[in-house]
């Protein structure tokens, strides 16, 4: 019973987080990639402010890995998003009812609380400049409140990119 309870709580914790999916070219030599730049025409679907937040987050993660932005990069980065607005699934139930004898009646409804969220699907592509080919792609889904402050968006993009790029560059088997 204790094991079943532990599995249940682990599932609950993992299902609440954002999920990252990564795919890459196994033949690519990721050990030779030290410099990067961004794709010249990025059509991310984000605002200019969010583009800058995302670029700062990517720069921060790659700098910790010893990579630097260059005018002669070894790889290019492209990113784009798909957004879906979801209504809050948390509600407060309200109801009234009454009755007498063997007859009863009632009316109830739910009031949504918590506000809408944006379910954002963020894709990051890594393109090898020498081969002009996609060598790594990561996709992550995460939730962002629709009325988030600039500070919360900064944290959101930093945490999301850190999770997405956790295994970039891929380790050799």
C-alpha positions as CSV (number, residue, x, y, z in Angstrom):
1,X,0.0,0.0,0.0
2,X,2.8,2.3,0.8
3,X,4.4,1.7,-2.6
4,X,1.2,2.4,-4.3
5,X,0.8,5.7,-2.4
6,X,4.4,6.7,-3.3
7,X,3.8,6.0,-7.0
8,X,0.6,8.0,-6.9
9,X,2.2,11.1,-5.4
10,X,5.2,10.8,-7.7
11,X,2.8,10.7,-10.7
12,X,1.0,13.8,-9.4
13,X,4.2,15.8,-9.0
14,X,5.5,14.8,-12.4
15,X,2.3,15.5,-14.2
16,X,2.2,19.1,-13.0
17,X,5.5,20.1,-14.4
18,X,6.4,21.0,-18.0
19,X,7.5,18.2,-20.3
20,X,10.5,18.5,-22.6
21,X,11.0,16.3,-25.7
22,X,14.4,16.3,-27.4
23,X,15.6,14.7,-30.7
24,X,18.9,15.0,-32.4
25,X,21.2,13.7,-35.1
26,X,23.3,11.0,-33.6
27,X,25.9,11.5,-36.3
28,X,26.5,15.2,-35.4
29,X,29.7,16.1,-33.6
30,X,28.4,18.2,-30.7
31,X,31.8,18.4,-29.2
32,X,33.0,20.8,-31.9
33,X,30.2,23.3,-31.2
34,X,31.5,26.3,-29.2
35,X,30.0,29.4,-30.9
36,X,26.5,30.2,-31.9
37,X,24.3,33.0,-33.2
38,X,20.6,33.3,-33.8
39,X,18.8,32.6,-37.1
40,X,18.6,35.8,-39.1
41,X,14.8,35.8,-39.4
42,X,13.1,34.5,-36.3
43,X,9.3,34.4,-36.5
44,X,8.7,33.2,-32.9
45,X,5.1,34.3,-32.5
46,X,6.2,36.2,-29.3
47,X,6.3,39.9,-28.5
48,X,9.6,41.7,-29.0
49,X,10.0,41.8,-25.2
50,X,9.4,38.1,-24.8
51,X,11.9,37.4,-27.7
52,X,14.5,39.3,-25.7
53,X,13.7,37.4,-22.5
54,X,14.0,34.1,-24.3
55,X,17.3,35.1,-26.0
56,X,18.7,36.2,-22.6
57,X,17.7,32.9,-21.1
58,X,19.3,30.9,-23.9
59,X,22.5,33.0,-23.7
60,X,22.7,32.4,-20.0
61,X,22.4,28.6,-20.3
62,X,24.9,28.4,-23.2
63,X,27.4,30.6,-21.5
64,X,27.4,28.2,-18.5
65,X,28.4,25.5,-21.0
66,X,31.4,27.5,-22.3
67,X,29.7,28.5,-25.5
68,X,29.7,32.1,-26.8
69,X,27.8,34.1,-29.3
70,X,29.9,34.9,-32.5
71,X,29.6,36.6,-35.9
72,X,31.1,33.3,-37.3
73,X,29.1,30.7,-35.5
74,X,29.3,27.0,-35.7
75,X,25.6,26.6,-35.1
76,X,22.5,28.8,-35.4
77,X,19.5,28.9,-33.0
78,X,15.9,29.3,-34.1
79,X,12.9,29.2,-31.8
80,X,9.1,29.6,-32.2
81,X,6.0,29.1,-30.1
82,X,2.4,28.0,-30.4
83,X,0.1,29.4,-27.7
84,X,-3.2,28.0,-26.5
85,X,-5.3,29.9,-24.0
86,X,-6.9,27.6,-21.4
87,X,-9.6,28.5,-18.9
88,X,-8.9,27.9,-15.3
89,X,-10.1,24.4,-14.3
90,X,-10.5,25.5,-10.7
91,X,-13.9,26.6,-9.6
92,X,-15.9,27.4,-6.5
93,X,-19.3,25.6,-6.5
94,X,-22.4,27.6,-5.5
95,X,-25.8,26.1,-5.1
96,X,-29.2,26.6,-3.5
97,X,-31.9,24.2,-3.0
98,X,-34.9,23.3,-1.0
99,X,-37.9,21.1,-0.8
100,X,-40.7,19.8,1.3
101,X,-42.3,16.4,1.7
102,X,-41.0,14.1,-1.0
103,X,-40.2,16.9,-3.5
104,X,-36.8,18.6,-3.8
105,X,-35.2,21.1,-6.1
106,X,-31.8,22.8,-6.5
107,X,-29.7,25.0,-8.7
108,X,-25.9,25.1,-8.7
109,X,-23.1,26.4,-10.7
110,X,-19.3,26.9,-10.7
111,X,-17.4,30.2,-10.6
112,X,-13.9,30.0,-12.2
113,X,-11.0,31.2,-10.1
114,X,-7.4,31.7,-10.9
115,X,-7.7,33.3,-14.3
116,X,-6.8,32.0,-17.7
117,X,-3.4,30.5,-18.6
118,X,-1.4,30.3,-21.8
119,X,-0.3,26.8,-22.6
120,X,2.9,27.5,-24.6
121,X,4.6,25.0,-26.8
122,X,8.1,26.3,-27.3
123,X,10.4,24.7,-29.9
124,X,14.2,25.4,-30.2
125,X,16.1,24.3,-33.3
126,X,19.9,24.0,-33.5
127,X,21.2,24.2,-37.1
128,X,24.8,23.2,-38.0
129,X,26.2,26.0,-40.1
130,X,28.7,23.9,-42.0
131,X,26.1,21.3,-43.1
132,X,23.1,23.7,-43.1
133,X,21.1,21.0,-41.4
134,X,19.0,20.6,-38.3
135,X,21.0,18.7,-35.7
136,X,19.0,19.1,-32.5
137,X,15.5,20.0,-31.6
138,X,13.8,20.5,-28.3
139,X,10.1,21.0,-27.6
140,X,8.7,21.9,-24.2
141,X,5.1,22.7,-23.1
142,X,4.6,25.0,-20.1
143,X,1.9,27.2,-18.6
144,X,2.1,30.9,-18.2
145,X,-0.6,33.1,-16.6
146,X,-2.1,35.6,-19.1
147,X,-1.5,38.6,-16.8
148,X,2.0,37.8,-15.7
149,X,4.3,40.6,-14.8
150,X,7.6,41.2,-16.8
151,X,9.5,39.8,-13.8
152,X,7.4,36.6,-13.7
153,X,7.9,36.2,-17.5
154,X,11.6,36.6,-17.1
155,X,11.6,33.8,-14.5
156,X,9.3,31.7,-16.6
157,X,11.5,31.8,-19.7
158,X,14.7,31.2,-17.7
159,X,13.2,28.1,-16.0
160,X,11.7,26.8,-19.2
161,X,14.9,27.1,-21.2
162,X,17.0,25.6,-18.4
163,X,14.7,22.5,-18.5
164,X,14.7,22.4,-22.3
165,X,18.5,22.7,-22.7
166,X,19.3,20.5,-19.7
167,X,20.8,17.8,-22.1
168,X,22.3,20.1,-24.7
169,X,24.7,19.3,-26.1
170,X,23.9,15.6,-25.9
171,X,26.3,13.3,-24.1
172,X,28.0,10.7,-26.2
173,X,26.8,7.2,-25.4
